Amino acid sequence: ARLGLHVTLLDASLPMLDFAKRAAQEAGITERIALKHGDAAQFANLCHAGSFDLILCHNILEYVDDPCAVLRSAGRALRDPSSIISVLVRNQAGEVLKAAIQDGDLAATEHNLTAEWGHESLYGGRVRLFTAESLEAMLLESSLAVTAERGVRVISDYLPPRVPRNDEYERIFELERKLGRRPEFVSVARYTHCLAHRAGPGMKDGA
């Protein structure tokens, strides 16, 4: 919004919306920010079709009952085929490495090889896990075509304590950017990041 863009925030938490409102007021950008109360499953009822040039759907699909329904609603809200949806989800392969490298839990490591759900350590409860294939299938089923795929947090969670996160932040960030573009590291990152747009006629069937 500081760049002159019009931004819509959708959140199921009223305290978070209040926090966003105060931040917008302090920054003097309230006229460019619309706040909507609701969850992702209500997206179609809260936002008009063809309204957005860019939609961020980051760490949302892991927590909804029907990810495809959310993606379909988001796809309809894109302004035209050149508009982009950015999707970030928890990667199943990343959970395998986390259990082994960070937690040292071999039983959980083996379990996560085929697990559809993981544990959310920050908030508690279950979190849906995705493979690259399952995410791409959901996007395709929702008439969205992937244009780019990246890995997020490839090594950050596994660095030993002797590596100072604050002092080395820029170096770690740049290394993450390089690793996140390489397919062999994308496949084992903690998160999978996809950019997609509305698919043309026939693409849903693989044409």
Beta strands, then each sheet from edge to edge (+ up, - down):
strand 1: 7-11
strand 2: 33-37
strand 3: 54-58
strand 4: 84-90
strand 5: 117-119
strand 6: 126-128
strand 7: 144-152
strand 8: 191-198
sheet 1: 1+ 2+
sheet 2: 3+ 4+ 8- 7+
sheet 3: 5+ 6-
end
